[in-house]
Amino acid sequence: MKKIIPFLIIALLLPLTLLAQSKKIAMLEPLGTDSTTFKLTIRDKLADDFINYGNCKAYIRSDIDQLANDFDFQKSGSMNEEQRKRLKNASGAELMCITQITSEENYSFVESRLIEIKSGITTKTANQLMLNTPETELDKGCYQLAVKLVGRVARLDIGKENKNSGDRKRNGELYNPDGIELVYVAGAGKRGLVTKPYYIGRFEITQAQWKAVMGTNPSHFKGDDLPVEMVSWNDIQKFLTKLNKATGRKYRLPTEAEWEFAARGGTAISFCWDGCEYSGSNNIDEVAWYKNNSDDHTHPVGNKAPNELGIYDMTGNVWEWCESKYGNSKRFRCVRGGSWFRDETKGSVFFRAYDAPDVRSYNIGFRVVLPVK
């Protein structure tokens, strides 16, 4: 059975003959309840390629909230004259891009149309056949589609770390200087508690990574790809001291605010339509190992769907230590995210818990943060 999945990209673009000049793109989430991870991956990669290879700037969804709340428009994938007028007024966009994905088991056919908002006339059409896996093939497909639609200013090697010059980093950009994959989180400037950008671990620290630094493995459940556990907050400070001495960097635990900001997808609110209860989804089974599906043990990191920034296991698998003290406590440290041992209520991005810094447990681990220079 073919699955037709419409979603929208609304773009402020100068004439297509001026492709080297800056354009603005705003993404709306894909619709439908099936293949959620794949749809979000297509959306995010295409948006990234518009930004990196089409010399574009990105809107966040809240910038066009008036349109985002127009569910009839989202479901139809088309607009009447009044809706187009509202879109133009809300976003300042001259063109919009409507994309439709036809999914089969192992591949997807992706077709996009650039449409002039004022007239409703299609000005450009492009399509691309994309393999659902592996990720490098999906990268290439999205890149090729973006080039067809908005042209190419720069070309990075597909599947390699983004090495754009200067400070032009983007939410979700990967960075891996020391064998620990990190994800860039832009911060909220003066608008929120997390004002500065930072890198956060794409995955929980694994037993292999702990052993490489500390030479031992204290975990109850053994496996190189499993998250390290049975490590106290105090133990982690020793790990970080050794890691920083070896790398010359300043890795640390995330503050509680940094942890929650990243868990919500790098915004003050979740990208989910009604606000995600868990990191990346309102369906905990999509994103987490928890009491009902874990079979009473941890699982290799990264086996569930990531959140909007491409960060894995921020709900479930193991609780994660934070740098912050719990409220006004002079002793207890925050832990967040729930674990394989707990039910879904503890996995909410809003749920706060704590433990003493010398406690070791087989359901508490951690991920690291690296400040942006």
Buried (B, 14 or more C-beta within 10 A) or exposed (E): EEEEBBBBBBBBBBEBEEBEEEBBBBBBBBBBEEBBBBBBBBBBBBBBBBBBBBBBEBBBBEBBEEBBEBEEBBEEBEBEEEBBEBBBEBBBBBBBBBBBBBBEEEBBBBBBBBBBBEEBEEBBEBBBEBBBEEEEBBBBBBBBBBBBBBBBBEEBEBEEEBEEEEEEBBBBBBBEEBEBBBBBBBBBEEEEEBEEBBBBBBBBBBBBBBBBBBEEBBBEBEBEBBBBBBBBBEBBBEBBEEBBEEBEBEBBBBBBBBBBBBBBBBBEEBBBBEEBBBBBBBBBBBBBBBBEBBEEBBBBBBEBBBBBBBBBBBBBBBBBBBBBBBEEEEEBBBBBBBBBBBEBEBBBBEBEBBBEBEBBBBBBBBBBBBEBE
